[in-house]
């Protein structure tokens, strides 16, 4: 007997562990692992900066967000890792898949001459330059500097490069119909989903695909619980809720007090420590020099600054914002990279069991078809969930409907048209509804009412068990412009365990005319 017959190879096992999809999955995992390490460090460093700033502000007796209950989480590794998932599943996924696609083009479509590498090197260098156009951005640069070369080289060596193609003049293999089928499937889904990306697209996905089931609700809760950590890592100064400012060389007490009063109106809170400050203002001879990191950014006369500080603060924010391009890249990655990652994850989960019953080729075709079908079914759920009320006369009946989607449609109509929901007695049944979207839109709709009983109903939502509903009630309180809500909002900020709710409560406070003081 030959050695091969004495040690037979299990063809099924071989097809699973030596297949191209599995090797591609391992390369994607490599890229995401690198992204997660960078993202965890990115969010972790940012968390520590926010923690130090809030600690100093708290010592100065300001009202802080996040509050004392959430503040310790900024020093925990869990918040850095779970918050880092936001960047991993957006920028990390996008750069990983883009780099994998570049390797495929290099070895399967384009000639193998070294000059062709410029096709990929130039966009990569352009990306690095764009990320640092407004000053060196350490962590965003690491994503672009590490992930693309790592994934490209791994894919080139382990996935695409074959011995017979090693010669520089070797022609690439022709693109096979099966490959085109795999490529066109997610593209078709993307084109179909784009048709629904109008109006409140993300809100509809939350209401009809996530909050309609327990698994989706957990995903939504996770998103709102942990995305504020990474958000702080790349916000501009204007986008932040609370900023720390240090007044330097302010010998004239009256000038210092006047500056402090005006800065407080814009949530720039004066502190005694320069190292935690996001803005340093040096006062000399009635001229203000606005600085950051020891560098002068702009200067303005005191008499020009005090009447309209907003324009100068916005200008300072724009000039010191190093993450504008990175924010755009993250948004594009969320729209493109994350859905594609979900598609590939489902494909991988389907491919492994299918490979036990079919040949690798057949299993890949069936898995692709099932992914396409799943994407279309989800789209149909989103499309059918979008009921609409077109006439005010339909509202009363819709609020009494047994169909939750019909009730939500009526509540959206009331919200959009700013009708008084208290005119419809059936709305009170929605206050204790088991449906999160119903309670959420009931809270939003209460924002247009001016009746005393509806105000009390709206205040009751601050104790709702779901953070989305609580935050919707805070936004509605801001819309009502009733200062009587201020004590309740202050209490919510001080006692809430949810950073997202605190953030919305603070925004509502500012809309109602409340402002910070050191007595808070």
C-alpha positions as CSV (number, residue, x, y, z in Angstrom):
1,X,0.0,0.0,0.0
2,X,1.2,3.5,-0.7
3,X,1.6,6.1,2.1
4,X,-1.3,8.0,0.7
5,X,-3.6,5.1,1.0
6,X,-2.5,4.3,4.5
7,X,-3.2,7.9,5.6
8,X,-6.4,8.9,3.7
9,X,-7.3,12.6,3.7
10,X,-10.8,13.5,4.9
11,X,-12.1,15.5,1.9
12,X,-14.8,17.2,3.9
13,X,-12.3,18.3,6.6
14,X,-9.8,19.5,4.0
15,X,-12.5,21.5,2.1
16,X,-13.4,23.4,5.3
17,X,-9.9,24.1,6.8
18,X,-8.1,24.7,3.5
19,X,-10.8,26.6,1.7
20,X,-10.3,30.1,0.4
21,X,-13.3,31.5,2.4
22,X,-11.7,30.3,5.6
23,X,-8.4,31.8,4.8
24,X,-10.1,35.0,3.9
25,X,-12.0,35.0,7.2
26,X,-8.7,34.5,9.1
27,X,-7.2,37.5,7.2
28,X,-10.3,39.6,8.0
29,X,-10.0,38.6,11.6
30,X,-6.3,39.6,11.6
31,X,-7.2,43.1,10.3
32,X,-10.0,43.5,12.9
33,X,-7.8,42.3,15.7
34,X,-5.3,45.0,14.8
35,X,-8.1,47.5,14.6
36,X,-9.5,46.5,18.0
37,X,-6.1,46.9,19.7
38,X,-5.7,50.4,18.2
39,X,-9.3,51.3,18.9
40,X,-9.1,50.1,22.6
41,X,-6.0,52.3,23.1
42,X,-7.7,55.2,21.2
43,X,-10.8,55.1,23.4
44,X,-8.8,54.3,26.5
45,X,-6.5,57.4,26.2
46,X,-9.5,59.6,25.4
47,X,-11.4,58.2,28.4
48,X,-8.6,59.1,30.7
49,X,-8.5,62.7,29.4
50,X,-12.3,63.1,29.9
51,X,-12.0,61.6,33.4
52,X,-9.3,64.1,34.4
53,X,-11.3,67.0,32.9
54,X,-14.5,66.0,34.6
55,X,-12.8,65.3,37.9
56,X,-11.3,68.9,37.9
57,X,-14.7,70.3,36.9
58,X,-16.4,68.4,39.7
59,X,-13.9,69.7,42.2
60,X,-14.8,73.2,41.0
61,X,-18.5,72.4,41.9
62,X,-19.7,72.4,38.3
63,X,-22.4,70.0,37.2
64,X,-20.6,67.3,35.2
65,X,-21.7,64.8,32.5
66,X,-21.0,62.0,32.9
67,X,-21.9,62.2,36.5
68,X,-20.2,60.7,39.6
69,X,-21.8,57.3,39.0
70,X,-20.5,56.9,35.5
71,X,-17.2,58.8,35.9
72,X,-15.3,55.7,37.3
73,X,-16.1,53.7,34.2
74,X,-13.8,56.0,32.2
75,X,-10.9,54.4,34.0
76,X,-12.0,50.8,33.3
77,X,-10.5,48.6,30.5
78,X,-14.1,47.3,29.8
79,X,-15.2,50.7,28.6
80,X,-12.1,51.1,26.4
81,X,-12.5,47.7,24.8
82,X,-16.3,47.8,24.3
83,X,-16.2,51.4,23.2
84,X,-13.4,50.6,20.8
85,X,-15.7,48.2,19.0
86,X,-17.3,51.2,17.4
87,X,-14.1,52.1,15.6
88,X,-13.3,48.4,14.9
89,X,-16.7,47.7,13.3
90,X,-16.6,50.9,11.3
91,X,-13.1,52.2,10.3
92,X,-11.5,48.8,11.1
93,X,-13.9,46.9,8.9
94,X,-13.8,49.4,6.1
95,X,-10.0,49.5,5.9
96,X,-9.7,45.7,6.2
97,X,-12.1,44.9,3.4
98,X,-10.7,47.7,1.2
99,X,-7.2,46.3,1.7
100,X,-8.4,42.7,1.0
101,X,-10.1,44.0,-2.2
102,X,-6.9,45.8,-3.2
103,X,-4.9,42.5,-2.8
104,X,-7.5,40.7,-4.9
105,X,-7.3,43.3,-7.7
106,X,-3.5,43.2,-7.5
107,X,-3.3,39.4,-7.9
108,X,-6.4,38.5,-9.9
109,X,-7.2,41.4,-12.2
110,X,-4.2,43.7,-12.7
111,X,-0.8,42.8,-14.3
112,X,1.9,41.8,-11.8
113,X,4.4,44.4,-12.7
114,X,5.8,46.4,-9.7
115,X,4.7,49.7,-11.2
116,X,1.1,48.6,-10.6
117,X,1.7,49.0,-6.9
118,X,1.5,52.7,-7.4
119,X,-2.3,52.2,-8.0
120,X,-2.5,51.3,-4.3
121,X,0.3,53.2,-2.7
122,X,-0.9,56.6,-3.9
123,X,-4.4,56.3,-2.4
124,X,-2.8,55.0,0.8
125,X,-0.5,57.9,1.1
126,X,-3.3,60.3,0.3
127,X,-5.3,58.8,3.2
128,X,-2.4,59.3,5.6
129,X,-2.0,62.9,4.4
130,X,-5.8,63.6,4.7
131,X,-5.9,62.3,8.3
132,X,-3.1,64.7,9.3
133,X,-4.0,67.8,7.2
134,X,-4.8,69.9,10.3
135,X,-2.0,68.6,12.5
136,X,-0.7,65.2,13.5
137,X,-3.5,62.8,14.6
138,X,-1.7,60.0,16.4
139,X,-4.5,57.3,16.8
140,X,-6.4,57.9,13.5
141,X,-3.0,57.6,11.7
142,X,-2.3,54.2,13.3
143,X,-5.5,52.8,11.8
144,X,-4.3,53.8,8.3
145,X,-0.6,53.0,8.9
146,X,-1.1,49.5,10.2
147,X,-4.3,47.9,9.0
148,X,-3.9,48.3,5.2
149,X,-0.3,47.0,4.8
150,X,-1.0,44.2,7.3
151,X,-4.1,42.9,5.5
152,X,-2.7,43.4,2.0
153,X,0.6,41.5,2.8
154,X,-1.3,38.7,4.6
155,X,-3.8,38.3,1.7
156,X,-1.0,38.5,-0.9
157,X,1.0,35.7,0.8
158,X,-1.7,33.4,2.1
159,X,-4.7,33.9,-0.2
160,X,-3.8,35.1,-3.7
161,X,-0.2,34.5,-4.6
162,X,0.3,31.2,-6.4
163,X,3.6,29.6,-7.5
164,X,2.8,29.8,-11.2
165,X,2.1,33.6,-10.9
166,X,5.3,34.4,-9.1
167,X,6.9,35.7,-12.3
168,X,6.5,39.5,-12.8
169,X,5.2,39.0,-16.4
170,X,2.7,36.3,-15.5
171,X,-0.8,37.2,-16.5
172,X,-3.5,37.3,-13.8
173,X,-6.2,34.6,-13.8
174,X,-9.4,35.6,-15.5
175,X,-12.3,36.6,-13.2
176,X,-14.6,33.6,-13.1
177,X,-18.4,33.9,-13.2
178,X,-18.7,32.4,-9.7
179,X,-16.4,35.2,-8.4
180,X,-18.6,37.8,-10.1
181,X,-21.7,36.2,-8.5
182,X,-20.1,36.5,-5.0
183,X,-19.1,40.2,-5.7
184,X,-22.5,41.2,-7.2
185,X,-24.6,39.8,-4.4
186,X,-23.6,42.4,-1.7
187,X,-23.6,45.1,-4.4
188,X,-27.2,44.3,-5.3
189,X,-28.2,44.4,-1.6
190,X,-26.4,47.7,-1.2
191,X,-28.3,49.2,-4.2
192,X,-31.6,47.8,-2.8
193,X,-31.0,49.3,0.7
194,X,-30.0,52.6,-0.7
195,X,-33.5,53.0,-2.0
196,X,-34.8,53.1,1.6
197,X,-32.1,55.4,3.0
198,X,-34.4,58.5,3.0
199,X,-35.8,60.5,5.9
200,X,-35.4,59.0,9.3
201,X,-33.6,55.9,8.0
202,X,-31.6,55.1,11.2
203,X,-34.7,55.7,13.4
204,X,-36.7,53.3,11.3
205,X,-34.0,50.6,11.5
206,X,-34.1,51.1,15.3
207,X,-37.9,51.0,15.6
208,X,-38.8,48.3,13.2
209,X,-35.7,46.0,13.1
210,X,-34.1,46.4,16.5
211,X,-36.6,47.4,19.2
212,X,-39.2,45.0,17.8
213,X,-37.4,42.0,19.3
214,X,-35.3,41.2,22.4
215,X,-32.1,40.5,20.6
216,X,-32.3,43.7,18.6
217,X,-33.1,45.6,21.8
218,X,-29.9,44.4,23.4
219,X,-28.0,45.5,20.3
220,X,-29.6,49.0,20.6
221,X,-28.9,49.2,24.3
222,X,-25.3,48.3,23.7
223,X,-25.0,51.0,21.1
224,X,-26.4,53.8,23.2
225,X,-24.4,52.6,26.3
226,X,-21.0,52.5,24.8
227,X,-20.8,54.8,21.8
228,X,-20.4,58.0,23.8
229,X,-16.9,56.8,24.9
230,X,-15.5,56.7,21.3
231,X,-17.5,59.8,20.4
232,X,-15.5,61.8,22.8
233,X,-12.3,60.6,21.1
234,X,-13.0,62.4,17.8
235,X,-15.4,65.3,18.5
236,X,-14.5,68.8,17.7
237,X,-14.5,71.3,20.5
238,X,-17.9,72.7,19.3
239,X,-19.4,69.3,19.4
240,X,-18.5,68.6,23.0
241,X,-21.1,69.1,25.7
242,X,-18.8,70.7,28.3
243,X,-15.4,72.3,27.7
244,X,-12.7,73.3,30.2
245,X,-11.0,76.7,29.8
246,X,-8.1,78.2,31.6
247,X,-7.7,82.0,32.0
248,X,-4.1,83.0,32.0
249,X,-2.5,86.3,33.0
250,X,-5.8,87.8,34.0
251,X,-4.7,90.5,36.4
252,X,-7.8,92.6,36.1
253,X,-10.4,91.0,38.2
254,X,-13.3,92.7,36.5
255,X,-12.1,91.4,33.1
256,X,-11.7,87.9,34.4
257,X,-15.2,87.9,35.8
258,X,-16.7,89.3,32.6
259,X,-14.9,86.6,30.5
260,X,-16.0,83.9,32.9
261,X,-19.7,85.0,32.6
262,X,-19.6,85.0,28.9
263,X,-17.8,81.7,28.6
264,X,-20.3,80.0,30.9
265,X,-23.1,80.9,28.6
266,X,-21.4,78.6,26.0
267,X,-20.5,75.8,28.3
268,X,-16.8,76.8,28.5
269,X,-16.1,76.3,32.2
270,X,-13.1,78.0,33.8
271,X,-10.8,75.7,35.8
272,X,-7.6,76.2,37.8
273,X,-5.5,73.6,35.9
274,X,-4.1,74.4,32.5
275,X,-3.1,70.8,31.7
276,X,-6.8,69.6,31.4
277,X,-8.0,72.7,29.5
278,X,-9.1,72.5,25.9
279,X,-8.8,76.3,25.6
280,X,-6.3,78.6,27.2
281,X,-7.0,82.4,27.0
282,X,-4.1,84.7,27.7
283,X,-5.2,88.3,28.5
284,X,-2.7,91.1,27.8
285,X,-3.4,94.8,27.4
286,X,-7.1,94.0,26.6
287,X,-6.2,91.6,23.9
288,X,-7.1,87.9,24.1
289,X,-4.8,85.2,22.7
290,X,-6.6,81.9,22.3
291,X,-4.2,79.0,22.7
292,X,-4.1,75.2,22.7
293,X,-1.2,73.0,23.7
294,X,1.0,76.1,24.1
295,X,0.4,77.2,20.6
296,X,-1.4,80.5,19.8
297,X,-4.4,79.8,17.5
298,X,-6.0,83.3,17.2
299,X,-6.1,86.7,18.8
300,X,-8.9,89.2,19.3
301,X,-9.5,92.4,21.1
302,X,-11.5,92.1,24.4
303,X,-14.1,94.6,23.3
304,X,-14.7,92.5,20.1
305,X,-14.8,89.1,22.0
306,X,-17.2,89.9,24.8
307,X,-20.3,91.0,22.7
308,X,-20.1,87.9,20.5
309,X,-17.9,85.1,21.9
310,X,-19.7,82.4,19.9
311,X,-18.1,83.3,16.6
312,X,-14.6,83.4,18.0
313,X,-15.1,80.1,19.9
314,X,-16.4,78.4,16.8
315,X,-13.4,79.7,14.8
316,X,-11.1,78.3,17.5
317,X,-12.9,75.0,17.3
318,X,-12.5,74.8,13.5
319,X,-8.8,75.7,13.6
320,X,-8.0,73.1,16.3
321,X,-10.1,70.3,14.9
322,X,-7.8,67.6,13.7
323,X,-10.4,64.9,13.3
324,X,-12.7,66.3,10.7
325,X,-11.6,63.8,8.0
326,X,-11.5,60.9,10.4
327,X,-15.2,61.6,11.4
328,X,-16.2,61.5,7.7
329,X,-14.2,58.3,7.2
330,X,-16.0,56.8,10.2
331,X,-19.4,57.8,8.9
332,X,-18.7,56.3,5.4
333,X,-17.4,53.2,7.1
334,X,-20.6,52.8,9.1
335,X,-22.7,53.1,5.9
336,X,-20.5,50.8,3.8
337,X,-18.1,48.7,5.9
338,X,-20.3,47.6,8.7
339,X,-23.2,46.2,6.6
340,X,-20.7,44.4,4.4
341,X,-19.1,42.9,7.6
342,X,-22.6,41.7,8.7
343,X,-23.0,40.1,5.3
344,X,-19.7,38.4,5.4
345,X,-20.3,37.2,9.0
346,X,-23.5,35.6,8.0
347,X,-21.9,34.1,4.9
348,X,-19.2,32.5,7.1
349,X,-21.7,31.2,9.6
350,X,-23.7,29.6,6.8
351,X,-20.7,28.3,4.9
352,X,-19.3,26.1,7.6
353,X,-22.3,23.8,8.1
354,X,-23.1,23.8,4.4
355,X,-19.6,22.5,3.7
356,X,-20.5,19.4,5.6
357,X,-23.1,18.5,3.0
358,X,-22.0,20.1,-0.2
359,X,-18.8,20.6,-2.2
360,X,-17.0,23.8,-1.5
361,X,-18.2,25.4,-4.7
362,X,-21.9,24.5,-4.1
363,X,-21.7,25.5,-0.5
364,X,-20.4,28.9,-1.4
365,X,-23.1,29.5,-3.9
366,X,-25.9,28.4,-1.5
367,X,-24.4,30.5,1.3
368,X,-24.3,33.6,-1.0
369,X,-27.9,33.0,-2.1
370,X,-29.1,32.7,1.5
371,X,-27.3,35.9,2.5
372,X,-28.9,37.7,-0.5
373,X,-32.3,36.3,0.6
374,X,-31.7,37.4,4.2
375,X,-30.9,40.9,3.2
376,X,-34.0,41.1,1.0
377,X,-36.2,39.8,3.8
378,X,-34.9,42.4,6.3
379,X,-35.5,45.1,3.7
380,X,-39.1,43.9,3.3
381,X,-39.5,44.0,7.1
382,X,-38.3,47.6,7.1
383,X,-40.4,48.6,4.1
384,X,-43.6,46.9,5.5
385,X,-43.0,48.4,8.9
386,X,-43.3,52.0,7.5
387,X,-47.0,52.6,7.8
388,X,-48.1,56.1,7.3
389,X,-51.0,58.3,8.4
390,X,-51.9,60.9,5.8
391,X,-55.0,62.6,7.4
392,X,-55.7,64.0,10.8
393,X,-59.0,62.2,10.8
394,X,-57.2,58.8,10.9
395,X,-55.3,59.5,14.1
396,X,-57.9,58.8,16.7
397,X,-58.7,55.4,15.2
398,X,-55.1,54.5,14.6
399,X,-54.2,55.2,18.3
400,X,-56.8,52.5,19.3
401,X,-55.5,50.0,16.7
402,X,-54.3,46.6,17.9
403,X,-51.4,46.9,15.5
404,X,-48.4,48.5,17.1
405,X,-47.0,49.8,13.8
406,X,-50.3,51.6,13.2
407,X,-50.1,53.3,16.6
408,X,-46.5,54.3,16.0
409,X,-47.5,55.8,12.6
410,X,-50.2,57.8,14.3
411,X,-47.7,59.1,17.0
412,X,-45.3,60.1,14.2
413,X,-48.0,62.0,12.5
414,X,-48.8,63.8,15.7
415,X,-45.1,64.6,16.2
416,X,-44.5,65.8,12.7
417,X,-47.6,68.0,12.6
418,X,-47.1,69.2,16.2
419,X,-50.7,68.2,17.2
420,X,-51.8,68.2,20.8
421,X,-51.7,64.5,21.7
422,X,-53.9,65.2,24.8
423,X,-56.8,65.7,22.4
424,X,-56.8,61.9,22.0
425,X,-57.7,60.2,25.3
426,X,-56.4,56.9,23.9
427,X,-52.8,58.2,24.2
428,X,-52.8,57.5,28.0
429,X,-52.9,53.8,27.3
430,X,-49.6,54.2,25.5
431,X,-47.8,55.5,28.6
432,X,-47.6,51.9,30.0
433,X,-47.4,50.1,26.6
434,X,-45.0,47.1,26.5
435,X,-43.8,48.4,23.1
436,X,-40.6,50.5,23.3
437,X,-41.3,52.3,20.0
438,X,-44.8,53.2,21.2
439,X,-43.6,54.7,24.4
440,X,-40.7,56.5,22.7
441,X,-43.0,58.2,20.1
442,X,-45.6,58.9,22.8
443,X,-42.9,60.8,24.7
444,X,-41.8,62.7,21.6
445,X,-45.4,63.6,20.7
446,X,-46.0,65.0,24.2
447,X,-43.5,67.7,23.4
448,X,-46.1,69.7,21.4
449,X,-48.8,69.6,24.1
450,X,-49.2,72.5,26.5
451,X,-51.7,70.9,29.0
452,X,-50.7,70.4,32.6
453,X,-51.7,66.8,32.7
454,X,-49.7,66.0,29.7
455,X,-46.7,67.7,31.3
456,X,-47.0,65.4,34.3
457,X,-47.3,62.4,31.9
458,X,-44.1,63.5,30.2
459,X,-42.2,63.8,33.5
460,X,-43.2,60.2,34.3
461,X,-41.2,58.9,31.4
462,X,-38.0,59.8,33.1
463,X,-38.4,56.6,35.1
464,X,-39.0,54.4,32.0
465,X,-36.8,51.3,32.1
466,X,-35.5,51.9,28.5
467,X,-32.9,54.7,27.9
468,X,-34.3,55.5,24.4
469,X,-37.7,56.4,25.9
470,X,-36.1,58.4,28.7
471,X,-34.0,60.4,26.3
472,X,-37.0,61.0,24.1
473,X,-38.8,62.5,27.1
474,X,-35.9,64.9,27.8
475,X,-36.0,66.0,24.2
476,X,-39.7,66.6,24.5
477,X,-39.3,68.6,27.7
478,X,-36.8,70.9,25.9
479,X,-39.4,71.3,23.1
480,X,-42.1,72.4,25.5
481,X,-39.9,75.3,26.8
482,X,-41.3,74.9,30.3
483,X,-38.7,76.0,33.0
484,X,-40.7,73.9,35.5
485,X,-38.9,70.9,34.1
486,X,-35.5,72.1,35.2
487,X,-35.5,70.6,38.8
488,X,-36.5,67.2,37.4
489,X,-33.8,67.3,34.7
490,X,-31.1,68.3,37.2
491,X,-32.2,65.4,39.5
492,X,-32.0,63.0,36.5
493,X,-28.5,64.1,35.7
494,X,-27.3,63.6,39.2
495,X,-28.9,60.2,39.8
496,X,-29.0,58.6,36.4
497,X,-26.7,55.6,35.7
498,X,-26.9,56.2,32.0
499,X,-24.5,58.6,30.3
500,X,-26.7,58.9,27.1
501,X,-29.7,60.0,29.3
502,X,-27.5,62.5,31.2
503,X,-26.3,63.9,27.9
504,X,-29.9,64.5,26.6
505,X,-31.0,65.9,30.0
506,X,-28.1,68.4,29.9
507,X,-29.0,69.5,26.3
508,X,-32.6,69.9,27.5
509,X,-31.5,72.1,30.4
510,X,-29.5,74.4,28.2
511,X,-32.5,74.7,25.8
512,X,-34.6,75.8,28.8
513,X,-32.2,78.6,29.6
514,X,-30.3,77.0,32.5
515,X,-26.6,77.6,32.6
516,X,-23.7,76.4,34.7
517,X,-22.3,78.0,37.8
518,X,-19.8,77.0,40.4
519,X,-22.6,76.6,42.9
520,X,-24.0,73.6,41.0
